[in-house]
Amino acid sequence: MKKILVVLLAFAVLAAMAVPAFAAPGMTKYGDVKKVSDGDIDMSHAEMTEPAWANAAKVNINHLDDGEAFGDVYLLWSDNALYAFFDITDITPDATDNGRAADNAPWEEDSVEWFIDITNGGDHCEQFRVDRFGVPSYYPHQGAWMDDFYIGVTQISDCEPVPPGHMSWAVKVDGNKYYIKMKVTFFGTISAGDVGMNFQINNYGGTPVWPTGYEGSSWTPDVYGFVSLINELAYIPPPPVEENAPEAAGGGEEAPEPPPVQRPTAPTTGDAGVIALIAIMALAAAGLVAFRKKAVK
């Protein structure tokens, strides 16, 4: 009995060592994010017409909502980029661009922010923002104020514009709805694994809106939720259809009918011999078992 307990204890220790390390306790997992090829996502428009979005991870954003702004974000990834599609409802949209981005305060515009902790380490993140007028901004956690702050695609403020290699985006506004598609290429090559993330809706005159259940703030990556980038494909394109199949032999005549499928027939003599041999072996084995039982008695 002692030997059995020792073996079981050793097995339990080995199993515990084999369990991979996950995110710190208390961090919320938002879901598994499936993979795409960059050609699967069209960044020329802010619509979810690409088939891959049907299998995207979805995160609800409505915590601390004052009832005026809320929405969802959908996530995908590739070897070169992280993709997000924000579907936002703003009951009190700011109808005019009042130049707050130009005044170095883009967070005061109706906008979305995507915080990414690429290592899920909890000690650093990058912030990518796009407002409903299509103005982007970028700022790193604990960056040098103004020096590391980028706004716009041209120099519209005291800050430098966002470098093209950081991100690309598309925006669509429809009444009190707006949609923002983002492609972040800032991190270079991306691999499967856990990535810390936070999402924020800025509603002019209102409070920031974060994911459901989130208890941190904008710049607390140690309590961000996280997603798992997995290698499962979000979209598998159908095989190409041959448009110019070869004509049938005989100058366009119909091809002959294929031969009928041969149905299995009764066992042949050789098959019967094999079956008989198997039966004899089974009987012999049964006899040997009976003999051993008798010998034991």
Buried (B, 14 or more C-beta within 10 A) or exposed (E): EEEEEEEEEEEEEEEEEEEEEEBEEEBBEBBEBBBBBEEBBEBEEBEBEBEBBEBBBEBBBBBEBEEBBBBBBBBBBBEBBBBBBBBBBBEBBBEEBEEBBBEBEBBBBBBBBBBBBBBBEBEBBBBBBBBBBBBBBBBBBEBEEEEBBBBBBEEBBEBBBBEEEBBBBBBBBEEEBBBBBBBBBBBEEBEBEBBBBBBBBBBBEBEBBBBBEBEBEBEBBBBBBBBBBBEEBBBEEEEEEEEEEEEEEEEEEEEEEEEEEEEEEEEEEEEEEEEEEEEEEEEEEEEEEEEEEEEEE
